[in-house]
Amino acid sequence: MNLARRAMNTAAVAAVYERAWRPALFYLASGRTTDADRRDAVRSLRLGGAQRVLDLACGPGNFTHYLSEQLSGDGFAVGVDFSPPMLARAVADNSGSRVGYVRGDAQRLPFADDTFDAVCCFGALYLIPDPLAATREMIRVLAPGGRIAISTSHRADNAFGDLTRVVGGSAGLRVFDGRTFPELFAESGLVGIEQRVHRLFQYVTAVRPDSATHTSPNPYPGHRRNLA
């Protein structure tokens, strides 16, 4: 287990992660606040009503709880994380009537196919040993017509991008290029793929088509809006 993953499995980091660590680091890396990220998540996933939502690598549950507050009826949000200290903090600080937490491996999710109407993973794929396997699992459990949203690291195709890859790697963080996730989404049959870049972060969203109305997904056209 590398340095970054060891840190996420400590009670000390779990206690301060959403209060100080994550907001400060994410603002430096993306120029965005946690509140902006949360509002974008709700818009990207089009949350509301009796939806079933999965928040992968949920940490102490701040995002999960916020997403659950957008639901109604039989809607609920499930946060999954591998770190016991993070989950303990989630249960202590972010419990609610529409939210629950499960310890699980992102690369082998303990859910049946087509379980969730919306699936997301914000700021964690670069820590997972096999992030592409985890992403495929997210797609597997996404129901037809459902939406997926991720935020993760991004490196530019230049010398600075190469530097961020080296620096990130030294701390155990993977830094992804701008093609990996849009291409994976397209290869998996997702449509409506959109990508936005904010400094060192990329936000990628897509839709799993409803097979009853969509039989030939459009190929990824390479569309990107760079908002760095």
N, C-alpha and C positions, 0 to 999 in steps of 0.2 A: 504494500500500500504506500503510495507516494505521500509527500509532505502535505499537499492540499487535501487529499482524502483523509489523512490522519487528523488534520485539524477539524474537519467536519464531523468527526466522530468523538469529539471531546465536549464535555459539559460546559466548559468555559466558553468555547466558541458558540455553542448553541444558545447560551444565555445572552450574548451580545450581538448575534448575527444580524437579526432584523432591526435591532435598535440603533446600531452604529456601523458595523462592518459592511454589510451589504449596501445600505444607502450611500455611504461614502465612496466605496470602490466603484459601484455602478455609475455614480454620477461622474466620477473621474474618467471612466472608460467610455461612457456613452453620452454624457451631457444631459442625461434624463433623470428625473426624480422617480422615486418609488410610486408616488401617486399617479404620475403620467403613465408609468408602465401598467399599473392596475387598470386604469381607465381604458388603455389600449387593448388590454387583454379582454375586457368585457365586450368592447366593440368588435374585436377580431373574431371572437368566438360566438358573437351574437347571443349572449346569454339572456335568459329569461324564461319563466315558466317552469314546467316540470322536467327539466333536462337532467341528465346524468353526466357529471363532469369529473374527469380525472386530472389531478395535478401531480405530475411525476416529479420526483426529487423535491418534495414539498418543503423540506427543512422544518422550521418551527411553525409552519402552517399559516403565516400571515396572508399570503396570496390565497391559499385554499379557503380560509375563512371569508375573505373578501368576496371571492367568487361565489361562495354559497349564499351570501346575502343578496345576490342578484336573482336568486331562484324563488319559485313559489310552488304551491301545490305539493306534488310528490318529488319535486326536484331535490337533488342532493349532490354534494361534492365529496370526493374521496381523495385524500392526500396519501401518496406512497413515498416512503423514504427507506434507506438502508440503515440509517444511523439511529440507534436507540436514544442517545441524548437529544437529538433533534426531535424525534417523535414524542419524547417525554415533555419537551418544551411545548410542542404543538398541542398536546392534550391539556397541559396546564394553562396555556395562554390563549388558545384559539379553538376551543370546543364550541359547539353550537348544535342547534336542533337539525340543521341540514348539512352537517359536516362530520366526517369520520376519518380515521387514520389507520393505515395498514403498513406493517413492515414488509418490504419485499424487494426483490432484485429487479432493477429496471430492465435487465436483459432477458428476464423470464417472468413476465407479469402474471400474477395469480388470478387472472380474469379470463372469461370466455371470449371468443371472437364477438365483435359487434356489440360490446357491452355499453359503451359510452357515446353520448351525443356530442361531446366536446372533450378534447384531450389537449393538454398543454404541458410544456416543460420550460421554465424560465430560469436561465442562468445556471445550468447544471450539467448539460450534456458534455461539456469539456472536462468534467471530473469523472465521468463514467468510463470504465475500462474499455467497453466496446460501444461507443455512442451510436454507431449505425445499427447495431442489433437492437439497442434500446428504442431507436426511432422506428424501426420496423415493428417492434412490439406495440408502440403507440398506434401505429396505423392498423395493426391487426385487431386491436380492441375497439377501434373507432367504428361506429355504426354507419351504414350508408346514409348519405346526406349530412353526416357530421363534419365538424370543423376541427382542424388541428392548428396549433400555434406554438412556435418555439422562439426563444431568444438564446443566442449563444455567441461565442467569440467570432471575430472576423479579422482576417488579415488581407491587406491590400496586395495587389500583384506588383510589388516594387520592393526596393531595398528595405524600406521601413517595415513592410509586411514580413519580410524574412527575419528582421530583428525581433518583432513581436513573437514570432513562432519560437525563436530560440529562447527568449526571456521567459515566455510562458511555459515552455517545456521544462526549463530548469526548476520551476516551481510545481511541476506536475499538472499543468493546464494545457490542454490541446487547443491550438488556435487554427480555426478552419478557414478554408478559402471560401469564395463567394459562390461556388458551383455545387459543392457537396450536397447540401440539403435540398435546394430546388431540383437538382437532377434526381436525387433519391425519391422525392415526392412524385415527380413525373413518372419515373420507372415503376412506382407502386400504383400507378393509375389515378393519382389525385389530380384535381383540376383547380382552376382559379388560383394558381400559385402566385403569391406576391412576396417580394423581398424588399426590405428597407434596411439601410445601413446607417448607423449612428456611431461615428468614430470607430471604436474597436469592437462594436457589437452589431450583429445582424438579427433581424426579426423576419421570420418566414412563416407565412400562413397558407393554408390550402383547404380544399374541401374534398371529402370522399364522395364521389358521385353516387346517386341513387341508381342502382342497376335497372330499375323499372323505367327510368326516363333517360338514362345516359349509357350508351353502349360502347362509345369509342372516345376515350379521354383525349383531350388536346395535348400535343407535346409541349413541354416547357419551352416558351419562346425566348428565354433569357431576359425577361423583363426585370428591371431593377430600378428603383428610385433611390439614389444616393443622397442621404440627408446629413452626411457628416458635417 
